[in-house]
Amino acid sequence: MPRHKQAACATQSADMVPVRRWFRFLEEQGAQRIALPVTLLFALLVRWCVSLHGYSGQGVPPLFGDYEVQRHWMELTIHLPASQWYFYDLSYWGLDYPPLTAFQSWLCGQAAHLIDPQWVALDTSRGIETHASKLFMRATVVALEAAVFVPAVVVLFRSPQLRLPWVARQAATLCMLLQPGLVLIDHGHFQYNAVMLGFLVWTVCFALRGWHVLAAVAFCCAFMFKQMALYFAPAVFFFLLAQCVQAPRGVVLFCSLALAVVGTVGTMLLPWIRSPAQLQQILVRLFPVARGLYEDKVANVWCAVNVVVRLRSLLPIWSLVRLATAATAVAFLPACLHMFAVLCRRGSARILGADAGLLLRYCLLNTSLAFFLFS
């Protein structure tokens, strides 16, 4: 089939998708102005409907599920000095996320304390599940997502470097805001994954525009909010390293990136920076490898292998850590090295724009899958 006919068939098939048909209708009616407001309101409606249902651990003592995790972190951060945050009562939802999450818990905890101190009273508030407290927790998830993730998605799909037609931009924005996993986990079970993902999307936005220092800062914020951002770290590292190699003033860019990373991470670690014991405790809490190769709730390659070969019985924990690290590196390196080689070989304006962004997005996908399967 000729290429023009293939393209026509592809366009016709895409237009059969209800989301695209809706935005095509708005375009034909000249109602483009209402597209984004309607998209945002519909995304908010879906989130609020999800929040009407129950959540894991609801009414189940002694730990009470994910709602209690986030509420408890608010409680301990506003009542205890930072030196105790990562040591306090580790058997009861001890803090095990990076400092930016702790600061977010402190901020939300201060707001909760102003509204009703009983919601975040130290120790005595454990297990509180009043309607008002849960409504407040739901609202914090929506507010933080609206502050970080939503504008990042809107800006990303409006980037001229993506070269998308209007209908495709609007459809992509709606689909990304309605991603089922994110909506169910964050708004169904009181999580803040959208903040970490929002910083990651900002990283891509800045990278598309060639604002590499801002991209580094945004990614540091993602990692310092949730350690799962490490899934994307190799792709971002090799992308920025390639910019340093092929840029006319690559050494200056490299130093600027180094200062941005050290400055961002160092600023967030300021409360603990003078205490090696505190920093070690944070590291242990963020990467609890002593738990074993996998947890029962995690599905990856090691779970499948365990059916045939019980590696946890055959090898000590640190051998398993090395095995998982090596397997993860083998899985993500090909995509990263390919992107690095292409960016260094073709240092033109074209590859620094849309094509560079495409390479970065594919590499982010590959590295995240590698970490998901093998880490």
Buried (B, 14 or more C-beta within 10 A) or exposed (E): EEEEEEEEEEEEEBEEEEBBBBBBEBBEEEEEEEBBEBBBEEBBEBBEEBBEEEBEBBEEEEBBBBBBBBBBBBBBBBBBEBBBBBBBEEEBBBBBBBBBBBBBBBBBBEBBBEEBEBBBBEEEBBBBBEEEBBEBBBEBBBEBBBEBBBBBBBBBBBBEBBEBEBBBBBBBBBBBBBBEEBBBBBBBBBBBBBBBBBBBBBBBBBBBBBEBBBBBBBBBBBBBBBBBBBBBBBBBBBBBBBBBBBBEEBEEBBEBBEEBBEEBBEEBBEBBEEEEEBBEBBEEBBEEEEEBBBEEEEEBBBBEEBEEEEBBEEBEEEEBBEBBEEBBBEBBBEBBEBBBEBBBEEBEEEBBBBBBBBBBBBBBEBBBBBBBBBB
